[in-house]
């Protein structure tokens, strides 16, 4: 199983108008793979991977999307993150989570856009400095509920209503944490 950054080269792809890879661009710099066509699924690319670069292009959503759909050869820098578990003993009703999350309509996770000065996540970070939740982390599931055919509505509902939360979080890459760009996707504060 691959972890961390790795290069993936896909040769001799057919050129057609159908998309090969579904992407979540809640984060303006790093896209998360949400689905794969049959030809893309035959590679080592997986749903949940983060695409950092395509054919030398970084931080240009429109160009990356174009390349993924039209290039016959793809050289992709991919990050397959290791998951992190965060257990919050008191959730939204006792203490707000204290995070802003961003998402696109077809997101497969919630992007942590920022932390509030007070909240359950800030308390977790103080108690667990080796596993801090930071901006640009992705919440993949809460209490075992993740995205489904209805998108992320179930995940959002768990975050709103549950008192105790077991969060499954992934981070695209430690080196990408010092970024200044604000996510542009819709935002919800918990």
C-alpha positions in Angstrom: 0.0 0.0 0.0 1.4 3.4 -1.0 1.5 6.2 1.5 2.8 9.7 1.2 3.7 11.3 -2.2 4.4 9.2 -5.3 4.5 9.7 -9.0 2.1 7.9 -11.2 2.6 7.9 -15.0 -0.3 6.8 -17.2 0.6 6.2 -20.8 -1.5 5.9 -24.0 -4.8 7.2 -22.7 -7.6 7.6 -25.2 -8.7 11.1 -25.9 -12.4 11.6 -25.4 -14.9 14.1 -24.0 -15.8 11.9 -21.0 -14.1 12.8 -17.7 -11.8 10.2 -16.3 -11.4 11.4 -12.8 -13.9 13.1 -10.5 -12.3 15.8 -8.3 -13.2 17.7 -5.2 -11.7 21.2 -5.3 -12.9 22.5 -1.9 -9.2 23.1 -1.3 -8.1 25.6 -4.0 -4.6 24.0 -4.4 -5.0 20.3 -4.0 -7.8 18.2 -5.5 -9.1 15.0 -3.9 -10.2 12.1 -6.2 -13.9 11.4 -5.8 -14.4 8.8 -8.5 -12.5 7.1 -11.3 -13.5 5.9 -14.8 -12.7 2.3 -15.8 -9.4 3.3 -17.5 -8.3 5.4 -14.6 -9.3 2.7 -12.0 -6.9 0.3 -13.7 -4.0 2.5 -12.4 -2.8 2.8 -8.8 -4.8 6.0 -8.4 -7.5 5.5 -5.7 -10.6 7.4 -4.6 -9.5 9.6 -1.7 -6.0 10.3 -3.1 -4.9 13.9 -3.4 -3.6 15.2 -6.8 -0.9 17.7 -6.2 0.5 18.1 -9.8 -0.4 16.9 -13.3 2.2 17.1 -16.1 4.2 19.7 -14.2 1.1 21.9 -13.5 0.3 22.8 -9.8 -2.3 25.2 -8.3 -4.2 25.7 -11.5 -7.5 24.0 -11.2 -8.8 24.7 -14.8 -5.5 23.5 -16.4 -5.3 20.4 -14.3 -8.9 19.5 -15.1 -8.2 20.0 -18.8 -5.1 17.9 -18.7 -6.8 15.0 -16.9 -9.5 15.0 -19.6 -7.4 15.5 -22.7 -3.8 14.4 -22.3 -2.8 11.1 -23.7 0.0 10.8 -21.2 -0.3 11.8 -17.5 2.5 12.3 -15.0 0.7 12.8 -11.8 2.1 13.7 -8.3 -0.3 11.9 -5.9 -0.4 11.9 -2.2 -2.1 9.0 -0.4 -2.5 10.2 3.1 -2.5 8.1 6.3 -5.7 8.5 8.3 -5.9 10.1 11.7 -8.6 9.4 14.3 -9.8 12.2 16.5 -12.2 11.4 19.4 -14.1 14.4 20.8 -15.8 13.6 24.1 -18.1 16.5 24.0 -19.6 17.6 20.7 -21.8 20.4 19.4 -24.4 20.6 22.2 -21.9 20.9 25.1 -19.1 22.7 23.3 -19.2 23.7 19.7 -16.7 22.0 17.5 -15.1 25.3 16.7 -14.3 24.7 13.1 -15.3 26.1 9.7 -15.7 23.5 7.1 -15.9 24.0 3.3 -17.3 21.6 0.7 -18.4 21.3 -2.9 -21.8 19.8 -3.9 -20.0 16.5 -4.9 -17.5 16.5 -2.1 -16.4 13.2 -0.5 -15.1 15.0 2.6 -15.3 18.3 4.5 -12.3 20.6 4.3 -11.3 22.2 7.6 -11.1 25.9 6.6 -10.2 27.3 10.0 -10.4 26.9 13.7 -12.2 29.1 16.2 -10.5 30.3 19.4 -12.7 28.0 21.5 -14.2 24.6 20.8 -13.9 20.8 21.1 -11.3 20.7 18.3 -9.1 23.3 20.0 -9.4 21.4 23.3 -8.4 18.2 21.4 -5.4 19.9 19.9 -4.2 21.1 23.3 -4.4 17.6 24.7 -3.0 15.9 21.6 -0.3 18.1 20.1 1.1 15.2 18.1 -2.3 14.8 16.3 -3.6 18.3 15.9 -6.4 19.1 13.6 -5.3 22.0 11.3 -6.7 24.0 8.4 -6.8 22.0 5.1 -7.3 18.7 6.9 -10.3 16.7 5.5 -13.0 15.2 7.7 -13.8 11.9 5.9 -16.4 10.5 8.4 -17.9 11.1 11.8 -19.1 8.2 14.0 -18.7 6.0 11.0 -21.0 8.2 8.8 -19.3 9.4 5.6 -20.5 10.5 2.2 -23.1 8.4 0.4 -25.3 8.6 -2.6 -26.8 11.8 -1.1 -23.4 13.4 -0.8 -22.2 14.7 2.6 -25.6 15.6 4.1 -25.4 12.6 6.6 -21.9 13.6 7.7 -23.0 17.2 8.2 -26.0 16.0 10.3 -23.8 13.9 12.6 -21.5 16.9 13.2 -24.5 19.1 14.0 -26.3 16.7 16.4 -23.9 14.2 18.1 -22.4 14.9 21.5 -19.5 12.5 21.1 -17.6 12.3 17.8 -15.1 9.9 16.4 -13.7 11.7 13.4 -11.7 10.1 10.6 -9.4 12.8 9.2 -6.9 12.8 6.4 -4.2 15.4 5.5 -2.9 15.8 1.9 0.7 16.5 2.9 2.5 18.2 5.8 4.5 20.4 3.5 1.3 21.9 2.2 0.1 23.3 5.5 1.6 26.7 5.3 -0.7 28.0 2.6 -2.5 31.3 2.6 -5.2 30.8 0.0 -8.7 30.7 1.5 -11.0 27.9 0.3 -13.8 29.2 -2.0 -16.3 26.4 -1.4 -19.5 26.9 0.7 -18.7 27.2 4.4 -20.4 25.8 7.5 -19.3 26.6 11.1 -19.8 24.1 13.9 
